[in-house]
Amino acid sequence: MKKALAIAGVLALTITPTVSFADHLEPKESEIRTGGNLAHTNLFRASLSGADLSDANLSFINLRSADLSGANLSGAKLNGANLAISDLMGVDLSGADLSGAILKRADLDSANLSGAELSGADLRDITASNISGCPISLPSGWVCENNSLIQP
């Protein structure tokens, strides 16, 4: 009987899919840095004002309502990230990948968007004036002119 239970236990472990709980853990202090990996992390309403997250992997991160004003996100991977209602004033997003990101109602005033990838991003109701540099791509219907992102 013990042998049968042991075999059943081994079989159950081999056919049960592995579950990752990494998406639900708090980020380690060492990950919130230049080149860090915070992909799929939830930082809802986080205050990262002035943080240096250049070249970091922030894909699919939840930064909804976060304060990132003045942060360095140059070269960061933010594809699919949720940045809705976030304060991105003066943030450096030069060369960042924001494809498919949710930026609805975000404040991008005075941001550096030189060479940023914004294809497929949700830019509804953003504020983006006095920006420096234009993105290399924008969602359909959007243009970069007069230091602003606008939907004519």
Secondary structure, DSSP 8 states (H G I E B T S, - for coil): -HHHHHHHHHHHHHHS-----GGGS---GGGSSTT-B-TT-B-TT-B-TT-B-TT-B-TT-B-TT-B-TT-B-TT-B-TT-B-TT-B-TT-B-TT-B-TT-B-TT-B-TT-B-TT-B-TT-B-TT-B-BS-BS--SB--TT-EEETTEEE--
